[in-house]
């Protein structure tokens, strides 16, 4: 009830931050309706938004920073700052943490997730970023590589198109914003379901989240994931798997995995991270409780 | 108990037919170990086997018939006959039914499943074929297009690589040997999981069976499916889906589907069509009952 009231409060104060973590599957619309980027902008406080862009994953961070700065300035953000980290020392610079306190939104662009994590994973900056997000003080969005880094276990690379096997996916350590999930992006376009299944077979305590292009999985503080955009979000839930031969087979041999639960969600669908159930406006199926916070979900 | 005894009887008489339906995912090994083709040959009675080849799906049925005839003759089959059906009138010829009574195995080759069904679906020949298989009088194997036709609902074509959507799959009517399943083949190699999910969303009373290349789903009369070969068999079970938006969305729009159950099985794994449970030799998990016949499964 208290939660509902605070929700109403937020709705009536559009300038306030509506905290969330937005995992975007890449190739989001930047020029037409810009539904996902507008959602980020609105949630960051709209014309009161103070946005930090992190283009570190990109090969050309200058150009990438400029693209998103133009977009958010065009939307009317109060301030847009580019944090061009090109060395690990920068990620460890305590001054950056103070910068974060003045931001209402952080946007991490695409590129190579390994480059991003090389400079930023396990730095005081990321600890601060995680804390600010969990305390509801800002919105964090990441697209493509920027989405891949949201979990603790991160898909760093791999193949596609074969049956699931261990060599199909290379895992690394991400930023751990929502540690309980493994994110994959450009999902169905690049045929990555087998890759995500291979990752989940390796880490069956995690929940797999595959995000299509121009599509966003929006993680709210109430423990719900909502789908926004033109594609799908695929949930691979290994919570009931009886067994997998993953640890026992050769790297390129097929492995068995039984009782995966698979949900394919589209725009407007919601999923409860705690209940591991879908809530659809269409069906009216609502998880019986949804009181957890993002930080609680991280231990799921 | 009776079933077990008859099983022991069969094991002790290797020349006898071990009835089964073998759905092969295409590109089976024809030149080296030939594990799958040997299994068909053995089950058809080995040196007592009288095999009918149906190369109708192929663009070059002469060549295709010759390839498999050489293989089974080389293995030592008693007789190999090619049934080169090139018109629907042939499929309706009552003489062909009598031919079937003398066969211990029928092998349907790859090509275009629509061509095969154009000439053979709903003919007296196929009615007889189905009856012979269900009565345990012969082994039926189909590879690629020959596997696609095994269900009643058949995947005739479609795309790959996008998120699941209605236009991703074109359905048609197959031979209905095991009506309760929808088969897809060349499965992970051609990224067809989304296509099979799209088919299953359209026919949620069916069970989806995706078969990799050089891999076989062997349907035994005891209601178990066993995996043979180097890839995987993927089971898409919609038995618990709460809801799908499949009927309500545009042909190329993403649809939602919740609570699909997914099993990825590899060599030696078994699955009970009745219990919809996996039996793995590795885990020792055994369905509590497996007494149905293939014909019973067809109503599943």
Interface residues (C-beta under 8 A of the other chain):
Chain A: X160 X161 X162 X163 X164 X187 X188 X189 X190 X191 X193 X194 X197 X212 X230 X231 X232 X242 X243 X245 X248 X249 X253 X254 X255 X256 X257 X258 X259 X260 X261 X262 X263 X264 X265 X266 X267 X269 X278 X280 X282 X283 X285
Chain B: X160 X161 X162 X163 X164 X187 X188 X189 X190 X191 X193 X194 X197 X212 X230 X231 X232 X242 X243 X245 X248 X249 X253 X254 X255 X256 X257 X258 X259 X260 X261 X262 X263 X264 X265 X266 X267 X269 X278 X280 X282 X283 X285
